Amino acid sequence: MSRSPSIPDRPHRDIDSDLPDDERLEALRGHYEDLVDVNDQLSEQLDDAEDRRERLREKVDRVERENETLKSSSLYIATVEDVLDDQVIVKQHGNNQEVLTDVSSRIGDRIEPGDRVAVNDSFAIQTILNTETDARAQSMEITAKPAVTYADIGGIDEQVREVREAVEQPLAEPELFDEVGIDPPSGVLLYGPPGTGKTMLAKAVANETDATFIKMAGSELVRKFIGEGSRLVRDLFEMARERQPAIIFIDEIDAIASRRTESKTSGDAEVQRTMMQLLSEMDGFEARGEVRIIAATNRFDMLDRAILRPGRFDRLIEVPEPDRDGREQILQIHTRTMNVADGVDFADLADDTDGYSGAEIESLATEAGMFAIRNDRNEVSHQDFTEALEKIEKDDSSDVISSAGYFYQ
Ligand SMILES: Nc1ncnc2c1ncn2[C@@H]1O[C@H](COP(=O)(O)OP(=O)(O)OP(=O)(O)O)[C@@H](O)[C@H]1O
């Protein structure tokens, strides 16, 4: 930018009043010319200043437009690896590319190794991500005290008993384990077909022990938050420690802990890293602490055996499809708040729902209620249930039911 021109001195002339008139007139004319000269210089400077102002205004407009574009364009997520004097090393998520990038003083003063940042195409850091924008908050479901109780779970009494023993007791009566001198199971793995109550079981323990329920889905870890997996696993355990007593529930654990495949794509390496992080968190875990870990899968066959070693998921509980009595119990649970007619025969319906999971029985009850509404009744009859059954069978859900067994064998 050009430097500001100096303001010309004010013209000054001593005019002796004793001078003859013609000489005084000459001197005054000279002074007048000096003044006109200074005036011209000042007007020129004024024009220059206005030009400069105009150019600055254009520059501000351009910067504002660029700023708007930056705000609305996509940015990449990266983690700060190291902070140097006026540069930082960031590692882009997903491809793990490390880049040395300049950083403005506005951001540089606040940045620390480990921070998550948003970078643009040229890796310039645009912003430091705060917890609201953090994937950690989006990837976990956190409930202070879930509403599910053991009374809401039907047909899997033996599994409820086992879960209470392996998860609830160490939280509620840790002294029992201290006195006997044994460690409770580190992690509990629930396996079985979809919709059989695995998530309900984990929630019910949290309810019973007044523990915070923190759920993370394995599939989301590797599909939705690419490049974030191992960090999120670390965050998951950290969050559980902050909020203990807590139950960590990792659903679809097979997504991060499957047996290694032959292919060595970067996606596999990422999944592998996420699993290693999970194993290392579990290995460094205080078994008698106030955080319990439950995982669930309906692909037990696919699991990497490394996660089942002692000190990891060392208590396996199979949660099967409900048997006939179980189905009757579940039907009763899911019709508790429904206006059911006297003639509804739950034993009969239990016979007709062979192969149904708890979730499917719940949909059957809802569907029966829909039939009653469609027929302008506020009471649900036995026929509503049988029609609902026919509709569900027609929708071909039976194929899904019969294939479920194959998955978790
Ligand atoms: N044993 C059960 N007793 C009562 N309701 C059940 C039972 N099993 C499943 N349900 C109903 O089905 C819904 C889904 O069950 P839940 O999420 O616990 O299944 P899941 O085994 O975790 O399934 P997924 O493997 O698909 O995650 C529950 O909200 C509940 O309404």
The ligand as a Tripos MOL2 file, in Angstrom:
@<TRIPOS>MOLECULE
LIG
   31    33     1     0     0
SMALL
NO_CHARGES

@<TRIPOS>ATOM
      1 N1        -37.7470  -60.4530   24.9040 N.pl3     1 LIG1
      2 C1        -38.4710  -59.3580   24.6000 C.ar      1 LIG1
      3 N2        -39.4810  -58.9890   25.4270 N.ar      1 LIG1
      4 C2        -40.2260  -57.9010   25.1220 C.ar      1 LIG1
      5 N3        -40.0520  -57.1340   24.0450 N.ar      1 LIG1
      6 C3        -39.0680  -57.4670   23.2020 C.ar      1 LIG1
      7 C4        -38.2300  -58.5780   23.4350 C.ar      1 LIG1
      8 N4        -37.3270  -58.6600   22.4520 N.ar      1 LIG1
      9 C5        -37.5770  -57.6370   21.6410 C.ar      1 LIG1
     10 N5        -38.6050  -56.8970   22.0650 N.ar      1 LIG1
     11 C6        -39.1790  -55.6950   21.4190 C.3       1 LIG1
     12 O1        -38.4300  -55.4690   20.2460 O.3       1 LIG1
     13 C7        -37.7750  -54.2030   20.2980 C.3       1 LIG1
     14 C8        -36.3480  -54.3720   19.7790 C.3       1 LIG1
     15 O2        -35.6400  -55.1710   20.6950 O.3       1 LIG1
     16 P1        -34.0880  -54.9640   20.9480 P.3       1 LIG1
     17 O3        -33.6510  -53.6890   20.3270 O.co2     1 LIG1
     18 O4        -33.7900  -55.1660   22.3810 O.co2     1 LIG1
     19 O5        -33.5310  -56.1650   20.1110 O.3       1 LIG1
     20 P2        -32.0200  -56.5370   19.8000 P.3       1 LIG1
     21 O6        -31.8650  -57.9650   20.1420 O.co2     1 LIG1
     22 O7        -31.1090  -55.5630   20.4480 O.co2     1 LIG1
     23 O8        -32.0350  -56.3540   18.2310 O.3       1 LIG1
     24 P3        -30.8510  -56.0240   17.2130 P.3       1 LIG1
     25 O9        -29.9610  -57.2220   17.1770 O.co2     1 LIG1
     26 O10       -31.6150  -55.8480   15.9380 O.co2     1 LIG1
     27 O11       -30.1950  -54.7810   17.7030 O.co2     1 LIG1
     28 C9        -37.8130  -53.7920   21.7400 C.3       1 LIG1
     29 O12       -37.9100  -52.3920   21.8630 O.3       1 LIG1
     30 C10       -39.0370  -54.4810   22.2730 C.3       1 LIG1
     31 O13       -40.1670  -53.6700   22.0760 O.3       1 LIG1
@<TRIPOS>BOND
     1     1     2 1
     2     2     3 ar
     3     2     7 ar
     4     3     4 ar
     5     4     5 ar
     6     5     6 ar
     7     6     7 ar
     8     6    10 ar
     9     7     8 ar
    10     8     9 ar
    11     9    10 ar
    12    10    11 1
    13    11    12 1
    14    11    30 1
    15    12    13 1
    16    13    14 1
    17    13    28 1
    18    14    15 1
    19    15    16 1
    20    16    17 2
    21    16    18 1
    22    16    19 1
    23    19    20 1
    24    20    21 2
    25    20    22 1
    26    20    23 1
    27    23    24 1
    28    24    25 2
    29    24    26 1
    30    24    27 1
    31    28    29 1
    32    28    30 1
    33    30    31 1
@<TRIPOS>SUBSTRUCTURE
     1 LIG1         1 GROUP 0 **** ****
